[in-house]
Amino acid sequence: MSYFIGVDVGGTTTTLAFGNDQGEVLHITGQFPTHSEQGPQEVTRNIVEHAVATINALGGSINDVAAVGLATPGPATVDGVLLKSPNLDLTQWDNFPIRAELERAFHVRRPGLSVHYLGDGQAAALGEFAVRSRSMKWKQASALPLSDAALSSMFMVIVGTGLGGGAVQEGKVVRGCGGRAGHAGHISLPPHAFRYEHDRKLLVGNSYCTAESAISLTALTHQLQYRLSLDRWQDHSLQSAGGSASDKAKLLRGLADGGDPLALELFDDQALALGITLLSVNYLGDYDLLVIGGGVCDLASAIRDRYLRGVI
């Protein structure tokens, strides 16, 4: 049996996935610390050690691995050279060839093993497409509404700390000539997508009024700080909550589940902005399917349905 390994590197944690040549997902590890502050060589060495230990536990060997796929956040070249990734220390990681370095680290244990690179949004879209089109089998995805018809194209947005995205057309992931395709977070939104002028003043990338400046944890943090300065919310429970503004923003999901008016207003605003973003995306791509992923999927079912209605 041949094995395949997927590596998802984040600024804080890393996850590995293992599959076989029958298109089956065999195992996904728990998240383990990336320890990016230790530098690229130590990070890639640690990934290889985790991969070897896990493949052995599955009853295989690193020599049985046919290929490795790598995904990272933020901008990068087609060949996996990182470009000012916001989640990684620029002094150690900017312009670093992470794909080539991970391949070199694997060659210490398995000479000749190839590592292939995708941006994390592109990888998420391709994985979602593979499961929904039934070209990949994963038991945990059995509840997904799989496609009985021929699914050819899809666009996926991932709402998290930022706003990721990726496209599949004619069954293949779209990378673009520079590897940057799918970055829906940089789409410009009209001013009416933002409730207050303050909300339009969050700089994301090189621009204001972008999708990511409205639809992300970063956006929620920026917007929440202003809301809590308004007389309307002076008695809100978050006024006395401890922690940073980002810590308070992370509480909004639970507050929304409980019907909190401020949390619901913020998620309603986000849903409206996401609807405008996906409309723009679909005008260009005319996709069979649009998929929303990320933290908003963990909202309670009633709030998630409300959010989806706001998008549509």
MARKOLGU-151668 format. One record per residue (C-alpha): residue in three letters; x, y, z; residue number from 1. Coordinates in nm, 4 decimals, padded with zeros to 6 digits. Layout:
// residues N
{ALA, {X, Y, Z}, NUM},
...
This chain:
// residues 312
{MET, {00.0000, 00.0000, 00.0000}, 1},
{SER, {00.1195, 00.3498, -00.0835}, 2},
{TYR, {00.0614, 00.6367, 00.1575}, 3},
{PHE, {00.0225, 01.0095, 00.1049}, 4},
{ILE, {00.0787, 01.2776, 00.3662}, 5},
{GLY, {-00.0818, 01.6213, 00.3859}, 6},
{VAL, {00.0881, 01.8889, 00.5977}, 7},
{ASP, {-00.1025, 02.1994, 00.7109}, 8},
{VAL, {00.1396, 02.4466, 00.8703}, 9},
{GLY, {-00.0039, 02.7366, 01.0689}, 10},
{GLY, {00.1626, 03.0116, 01.2651}, 11},
{THR, {00.0569, 02.8447, 01.5926}, 12},
{THR, {-00.0197, 02.4790, 01.5187}, 13},
{THR, {00.0419, 02.2159, 01.2526}, 14},
{THR, {-00.1725, 01.9178, 01.1495}, 15},
{LEU, {-00.0897, 01.6105, 00.9408}, 16},
{ALA, {-00.3295, 01.3965, 00.7371}, 17},
{PHE, {-00.2599, 01.0477, 00.6017}, 18},
{GLY, {-00.4279, 00.8739, 00.3103}, 19},
{ASN, {-00.3699, 00.5753, 00.0838}, 20},
{ASP, {-00.3678, 00.4949, -00.2861}, 21},
{GLN, {-00.7357, 00.3924, -00.2662}, 22},
{GLY, {-00.8377, 00.7545, -00.2029}, 23},
{GLU, {-00.9149, 00.6905, 00.1641}, 24},
{VAL, {-00.8332, 00.9279, 00.4490}, 25},
{LEU, {-00.6809, 00.7036, 00.7147}, 26},
{HIS, {-00.5871, 00.9395, 00.9946}, 27},
{ILE, {-00.5643, 01.3060, 01.0881}, 28},
{THR, {-00.3381, 01.3983, 01.3766}, 29},
{GLY, {-00.4314, 01.6365, 01.6510}, 30},
{GLN, {-00.2853, 01.9828, 01.6256}, 31},
{PHE, {00.0688, 02.0112, 01.7579}, 32},
{PRO, {00.2694, 02.3303, 01.8146}, 33},
{THR, {00.4465, 02.4672, 01.5078}, 34},
{HIS, {00.7071, 02.6469, 01.7218}, 35},
{SER, {00.7764, 02.8823, 01.4345}, 36},
{GLU, {00.9953, 03.0933, 01.6632}, 37},
{GLN, {01.2518, 02.8101, 01.6557}, 38},
{GLY, {01.3120, 02.8713, 01.2857}, 39},
{PRO, {01.2307, 02.6909, 00.9604}, 40},
{GLN, {01.4833, 02.4098, 00.9861}, 41},
{GLU, {01.3632, 02.3029, 01.3302}, 42},
{VAL, {00.9972, 02.3289, 01.2243}, 43},
{THR, {01.0448, 02.1107, 00.9167}, 44},
{ARG, {01.2544, 01.8574, 01.1114}, 45},
{ASN, {00.9766, 01.8317, 01.3714}, 46},
{ILE, {00.7145, 01.7780, 01.1001}, 47},
{VAL, {00.9156, 01.4896, 00.9547}, 48},
{GLU, {00.9545, 01.3287, 01.2976}, 49},
{HIS, {00.5779, 01.3502, 01.3566}, 50},
{ALA, {00.5141, 01.2045, 01.0099}, 51},
{VAL, {00.7499, 00.9106, 01.0626}, 52},
{ALA, {00.6070, 00.8289, 01.4063}, 53},
{THR, {00.2487, 00.8408, 01.2786}, 54},
{ILE, {00.3076, 00.6325, 00.9648}, 55},
{ASN, {00.4777, 00.3699, 01.1825}, 56},
{ALA, {00.1785, 00.3691, 01.4181}, 57},
{LEU, {-00.0488, 00.3097, 01.1182}, 58},
{GLY, {00.1493, -00.0030, 01.0334}, 59},
{GLY, {00.3421, 00.1466, 00.7455}, 60},
{SER, {00.6851, 00.2932, 00.6839}, 61},
{ILE, {00.8173, 00.6241, 00.5558}, 62},
{ASN, {00.9462, 00.4230, 00.2599}, 63},
{ASP, {00.5827, 00.3497, 00.1662}, 64},
{VAL, {00.5010, 00.7216, 00.1261}, 65},
{ALA, {00.4515, 00.8192, -00.2386}, 66},
{ALA, {00.4262, 01.1974, -00.1984}, 67},
{VAL, {00.3696, 01.4803, 00.0488}, 68},
{GLY, {00.1403, 01.7817, 00.0101}, 69},
{LEU, {00.2164, 02.1051, 00.1966}, 70},
{ALA, {-00.0125, 02.4017, 00.2680}, 71},
{THR, {00.0731, 02.7269, 00.4471}, 72},
{PRO, {-00.1156, 03.0504, 00.5229}, 73},
{GLY, {-00.0519, 03.3878, 00.3673}, 74},
{PRO, {00.1035, 03.4766, 00.0329}, 75},
{ALA, {00.3621, 03.2499, -00.1288}, 76},
{THR, {00.4964, 03.1673, -00.4740}, 77},
{VAL, {00.3824, 02.8675, -00.6794}, 78},
{ASP, {00.6863, 02.6761, -00.5525}, 79},
{GLY, {00.6196, 02.7515, -00.1863}, 80},
{VAL, {00.8462, 03.0469, -00.1126}, 81},
{LEU, {00.6788, 03.2417, 00.1685}, 82},
{LEU, {00.6119, 03.6117, 00.1112}, 83},
{LYS, {00.5554, 03.8191, 00.4243}, 84},
{SER, {00.3223, 03.5706, 00.5899}, 85},
{PRO, {00.1422, 03.7609, 00.8691}, 86},
{ASN, {00.1454, 03.4550, 01.0987}, 87},
{LEU, {00.5215, 03.3996, 01.0906}, 88},
{ASP, {00.8222, 03.6009, 01.2099}, 89},
{LEU, {00.9448, 03.7859, 00.9006}, 90},
{THR, {01.3060, 03.7907, 01.0165}, 91},
{GLN, {01.3152, 03.4106, 00.9933}, 92},
{TRP, {01.0453, 03.3227, 00.7425}, 93},
{ASP, {01.0135, 03.5964, 00.4781}, 94},
{ASN, {01.1236, 03.4682, 00.1351}, 95},
{PHE, {01.1898, 03.1277, 00.2883}, 96},
{PRO, {01.1518, 02.8270, 00.0491}, 97},
{ILE, {00.9467, 02.6133, 00.2844}, 98},
{ARG, {00.8481, 02.3516, 00.0254}, 99},
{ALA, {01.2089, 02.2889, -00.0724}, 100},
{GLU, {01.3214, 02.2830, 00.2914}, 101},
{LEU, {01.0517, 02.0327, 00.3930}, 102},
{GLU, {01.1475, 01.8141, 00.0969}, 103},
{ARG, {01.5126, 01.8306, 00.2048}, 104},
{ALA, {01.4132, 01.7332, 00.5607}, 105},
{PHE, {01.2127, 01.4338, 00.4329}, 106},
{HIS, {01.5066, 01.3232, 00.2169}, 107},
{VAL, {01.7041, 01.2598, 00.5367}, 108},
{ARG, {01.4565, 00.9783, 00.6143}, 109},
{ARG, {01.3254, 00.8986, 00.2647}, 110},
{PRO, {01.5532, 00.9991, -00.0260}, 111},
{GLY, {01.3677, 01.1075, -00.3408}, 112},
{LEU, {01.0337, 01.1820, -00.1729}, 113},
{SER, {00.8638, 01.4780, -00.3430}, 114},
{VAL, {00.6792, 01.7585, -00.1614}, 115},
{HIS, {00.4103, 01.9547, -00.3482}, 116},
{TYR, {00.2819, 02.2966, -00.2443}, 117},
{LEU, {-00.0581, 02.4702, -00.2300}, 118},
{GLY, {-00.1775, 02.7769, -00.0418}, 119},
{ASP, {-00.3970, 02.6779, 00.2511}, 120},
{GLY, {-00.7136, 02.8231, 00.0960}, 121},
{GLN, {-00.6486, 02.6353, -00.2272}, 122},
{ALA, {-00.5786, 02.3142, -00.0364}, 123},
{ALA, {-00.9002, 02.3508, 00.1661}, 124},
{ALA, {-01.1033, 02.4017, -00.1512}, 125},
{LEU, {-00.9453, 02.1037, -00.3239}, 126},
{GLY, {-01.0032, 01.8802, -00.0215}, 127},
{GLU, {-01.3649, 01.9906, 00.0104}, 128},
{PHE, {-01.4182, 01.9285, -00.3600}, 129},
{ALA, {-01.2573, 01.5836, -00.3411}, 130},
{VAL, {-01.4885, 01.4755, -00.0588}, 131},
{ARG, {-01.8056, 01.6230, -00.2091}, 132},
{SER, {-01.7352, 01.4787, -00.5548}, 133},
{ARG, {-01.6658, 01.1376, -00.3968}, 134},
{SER, {-01.3142, 01.1169, -00.5393}, 135},
{MET, {-01.1863, 01.0921, -00.1808}, 136},
{LYS, {-01.3373, 00.8853, 00.0995}, 137},
{TRP, {-01.3453, 01.0154, 00.4565}, 138},
{LYS, {-01.5711, 00.8593, 00.7188}, 139},
{GLN, {-01.6013, 01.1812, 00.9193}, 140},
{ALA, {-01.7465, 01.3550, 00.6141}, 141},
{SER, {-02.0359, 01.1117, 00.5822}, 142},
{ALA, {-02.2821, 01.3815, 00.6925}, 143},
{LEU, {-02.1868, 01.6136, 00.4065}, 144},
{PRO, {-02.4425, 01.6539, 00.1252}, 145},
{LEU, {-02.2331, 01.4748, -00.1348}, 146},
{SER, {-02.2888, 01.5372, -00.5014}, 147},
{ASP, {-02.4722, 01.2703, -00.6965}, 148},
{ALA, {-02.4347, 01.4746, -01.0131}, 149},
{ALA, {-02.1040, 01.5522, -01.1814}, 150},
{LEU, {-01.9537, 01.8281, -00.9666}, 151},
{SER, {-01.7105, 02.0246, -01.1800}, 152},
{SER, {-01.6462, 02.3553, -01.0039}, 153},
{MET, {-01.6550, 02.5029, -00.6542}, 154},
{PHE, {-01.5394, 02.8060, -00.4601}, 155},
{MET, {-01.4739, 02.7893, -00.0867}, 156},
{VAL, {-01.4210, 03.0698, 00.1630}, 157},
{ILE, {-01.2725, 03.0007, 00.5063}, 158},
{VAL, {-01.3673, 03.2476, 00.7792}, 159},
{GLY, {-01.0999, 03.2527, 01.0470}, 160},
{THR, {-00.8446, 03.4980, 01.1799}, 161},
{GLY, {-00.8397, 03.6181, 00.8200}, 162},
{LEU, {-01.0497, 03.5248, 00.5182}, 163},
{GLY, {-00.9079, 03.2490, 00.3012}, 164},
{GLY, {-01.0385, 03.1199, -00.0268}, 165},
{GLY, {-00.9806, 02.8736, -00.3070}, 166},
{ALA, {-01.1349, 02.7679, -00.6351}, 167},
{VAL, {-01.1733, 02.4438, -00.8269}, 168},
{GLN, {-01.2606, 02.4538, -01.1976}, 169},
{GLU, {-01.3127, 02.1460, -01.4142}, 170},
{GLY, {-01.2028, 01.9309, -01.1226}, 171},
{LYS, {-00.8648, 02.1037, -01.0782}, 172},
{VAL, {-00.7563, 02.3567, -00.8177}, 173},
{VAL, {-00.6934, 02.7042, -00.9582}, 174},
{ARG, {-00.3494, 02.8357, -00.8613}, 175},
{GLY, {-00.2890, 03.1259, -01.0999}, 176},
{CYS, {00.0370, 03.2224, -01.2661}, 177},
{GLY, {00.1867, 03.3429, -00.9372}, 178},
{GLY, {00.0144, 03.0974, -00.7035}, 179},
{ARG, {-00.2126, 03.3639, -00.5528}, 180},
{ALA, {-00.5513, 03.2666, -00.6989}, 181},
{GLY, {-00.8468, 03.2464, -00.4608}, 182},
{HIS, {-00.7588, 03.5310, -00.2234}, 183},
{ALA, {-01.1175, 03.6486, -00.1874}, 184},
{GLY, {-01.0263, 03.8421, 00.1254}, 185},
{HIS, {-00.8721, 04.1151, -00.0905}, 186},
{ILE, {-01.1896, 04.1841, -00.2887}, 187},
{SER, {-01.3030, 04.5451, -00.2393}, 188},
{LEU, {-01.6478, 04.5946, -00.0864}, 189},
{PRO, {-01.8832, 04.8931, -00.1234}, 190},
{PRO, {-01.9064, 05.1318, 00.1735}, 191},
{HIS, {-02.2602, 05.0163, 00.2573}, 192},
{ALA, {-02.1181, 04.6744, 00.3526}, 193},
{PHE, {-01.9897, 04.8433, 00.6710}, 194},
{ARG, {-02.2269, 04.9723, 00.9386}, 195},
{TYR, {-02.0002, 05.2515, 01.0656}, 196},
{GLU, {-01.7288, 05.4667, 00.9097}, 197},
{HIS, {-01.4926, 05.3257, 01.1729}, 198},
{ASP, {-01.5444, 04.9760, 01.0300}, 199},
{ARG, {-01.4098, 05.0945, 00.6924}, 200},
{LYS, {-01.0771, 05.1998, 00.8429}, 201},
{LEU, {-00.9190, 04.8581, 00.8961}, 202},
{LEU, {-00.6218, 04.8185, 00.6619}, 203},
{VAL, {-00.5882, 04.4625, 00.5318}, 204},
{GLY, {-00.3057, 04.4006, 00.2888}, 205},
{ASN, {-00.2737, 04.7174, 00.0861}, 206},
{SER, {-00.6333, 04.8363, 00.0985}, 207},
{TYR, {-00.9286, 04.9433, 00.3112}, 208},
{CYS, {-01.2889, 04.8202, 00.2753}, 209},
{THR, {-01.1845, 04.4704, 00.1747}, 210},
{ALA, {-01.3738, 04.1485, 00.2379}, 211},
{GLU, {-01.1242, 04.0416, 00.5032}, 212},
{SER, {-01.1646, 04.3743, 00.6834}, 213},
{ALA, {-01.5341, 04.2826, 00.7257}, 214},
{ILE, {-01.5314, 03.9012, 00.7489}, 215},
{SER, {-01.2714, 03.7662, 00.9923}, 216},
{LEU, {-01.1807, 03.7511, 01.3594}, 217},
{THR, {-00.9520, 04.0475, 01.2891}, 218},
{ALA, {-01.2528, 04.2411, 01.1601}, 219},
{LEU, {-01.4705, 04.1418, 01.4562}, 220},
{THR, {-01.2003, 04.2626, 01.6954}, 221},
{HIS, {-01.1757, 04.5989, 01.5171}, 222},
{GLN, {-01.5535, 04.6432, 01.5063}, 223},
{LEU, {-01.6137, 04.5279, 01.8640}, 224},
{GLN, {-01.3723, 04.7833, 02.0065}, 225},
{TYR, {-01.5758, 05.0614, 01.8486}, 226},
{ARG, {-01.9137, 04.9178, 01.9465}, 227},
{LEU, {-01.8083, 04.9048, 02.3107}, 228},
{SER, {-01.7236, 05.2764, 02.2965}, 229},
{LEU, {-02.0833, 05.3620, 02.2028}, 230},
{ASP, {-02.3405, 05.4660, 02.4631}, 231},
{ARG, {-02.5722, 05.1939, 02.3345}, 232},
{TRP, {-02.3412, 04.9195, 02.4651}, 233},
{GLN, {-02.2025, 05.0812, 02.7815}, 234},
{ASP, {-02.3716, 04.8207, 03.0017}, 235},
{HIS, {-02.2732, 04.5211, 02.7894}, 236},
{SER, {-02.1150, 04.2267, 02.9706}, 237},
{LEU, {-01.8006, 04.2482, 02.7556}, 238},
{GLN, {-01.7186, 04.5833, 02.9147}, 239},
{SER, {-01.6045, 04.3995, 03.2266}, 240},
{ALA, {-01.4619, 04.0919, 03.0545}, 241},
{GLY, {-01.0911, 04.0379, 03.1010}, 242},
{GLY, {-00.8308, 03.9953, 02.8307}, 243},
{SER, {-00.7468, 04.1750, 02.5101}, 244},
{ALA, {-00.9859, 04.3002, 02.2446}, 245},
{SER, {-00.9157, 03.9827, 02.0471}, 246},
{ASP, {-00.9979, 03.7702, 02.3531}, 247},
{LYS, {-01.3302, 03.9510, 02.3855}, 248},
{ALA, {-01.4054, 03.8996, 02.0160}, 249},
{LYS, {-01.3547, 03.5260, 02.0611}, 250},
{LEU, {-01.6421, 03.5291, 02.3120}, 251},
{LEU, {-01.8878, 03.6595, 02.0517}, 252},
{ARG, {-01.9690, 03.3152, 01.9135}, 253},
{GLY, {-02.0932, 03.1943, 02.2512}, 254},
{LEU, {-02.2784, 03.5199, 02.3138}, 255},
{ALA, {-02.4514, 03.4928, 01.9758}, 256},
{ASP, {-02.5607, 03.1390, 02.0636}, 257},
{GLY, {-02.7295, 03.2909, 02.3696}, 258},
{GLY, {-02.9082, 03.5583, 02.1660}, 259},
{ASP, {-02.6894, 03.8536, 02.2681}, 260},
{PRO, {-02.7974, 04.1579, 02.0572}, 261},
{LEU, {-02.4440, 04.2955, 02.0063}, 262},
{ALA, {-02.3007, 03.9621, 01.8979}, 263},
{LEU, {-02.5948, 03.9024, 01.6629}, 264},
{GLU, {-02.5526, 04.2475, 01.5093}, 265},
{LEU, {-02.1843, 04.1849, 01.4405}, 266},
{PHE, {-02.2472, 03.8429, 01.2834}, 267},
{ASP, {-02.5386, 03.9829, 01.0813}, 268},
{ASP, {-02.3049, 04.2512, 00.9431}, 269},
{GLN, {-02.0442, 03.9884, 00.8628}, 270},
{ALA, {-02.2993, 03.7718, 00.6827}, 271},
{LEU, {-02.4106, 04.0651, 00.4673}, 272},
{ALA, {-02.0500, 04.1396, 00.3688}, 273},
{LEU, {-01.9874, 03.7720, 00.2920}, 274},
{GLY, {-02.2956, 03.7619, 00.0694}, 275},
{ILE, {-02.1639, 04.0563, -00.1332}, 276},
{THR, {-01.8215, 03.8907, -00.1551}, 277},
{LEU, {-01.9586, 03.5584, -00.2779}, 278},
{LEU, {-02.1780, 03.7371, -00.5308}, 279},
{SER, {-01.8667, 03.9019, -00.6741}, 280},
{VAL, {-01.6800, 03.5706, -00.6730}, 281},
{ASN, {-01.9607, 03.3906, -00.8534}, 282},
{TYR, {-02.0007, 03.6602, -01.1169}, 283},
{LEU, {-01.6438, 03.5807, -01.2202}, 284},
{GLY, {-01.6395, 03.2038, -01.1766}, 285},
{ASP, {-02.0013, 03.0872, -01.2220}, 286},
{TYR, {-01.9430, 02.7911, -00.9894}, 287},
{ASP, {-02.1501, 02.4777, -00.9364}, 288},
{LEU, {-02.1176, 02.5208, -00.5619}, 289},
{LEU, {-02.0194, 02.7876, -00.3081}, 290},
{VAL, {-01.8996, 02.6615, 00.0313}, 291},
{ILE, {-01.8471, 02.8509, 00.3581}, 292},
{GLY, {-01.5989, 02.7014, 00.6030}, 293},
{GLY, {-01.4100, 02.8061, 00.9138}, 294},
{GLY, {-01.5110, 02.9146, 01.2610}, 295},
{VAL, {-01.8623, 03.0282, 01.1694}, 296},
{CYS, {-01.9502, 02.6640, 01.1052}, 297},
{ASP, {-01.9200, 02.6083, 01.4809}, 298},
{LEU, {-02.2045, 02.8468, 01.5612}, 299},
{ALA, {-02.5128, 02.6888, 01.7174}, 300},
{SER, {-02.7460, 02.5580, 01.4474}, 301},
{ALA, {-03.0078, 02.8329, 01.4853}, 302},
{ILE, {-02.7445, 03.1084, 01.4651}, 303},
{ARG, {-02.5685, 02.9327, 01.1785}, 304},
{ASP, {-02.8982, 02.9220, 00.9870}, 305},
{ARG, {-02.9519, 03.2924, 01.0595}, 306},
{TYR, {-02.6000, 03.3650, 00.9348}, 307},
{LEU, {-02.6572, 03.1693, 00.6148}, 308},
{ARG, {-02.9842, 03.3546, 00.5512}, 309},
{GLY, {-02.7908, 03.6794, 00.5855}, 310},
{VAL, {-02.5390, 03.5614, 00.3271}, 311},
{ILE, {-02.8038, 03.4527, 00.0800}, 312},
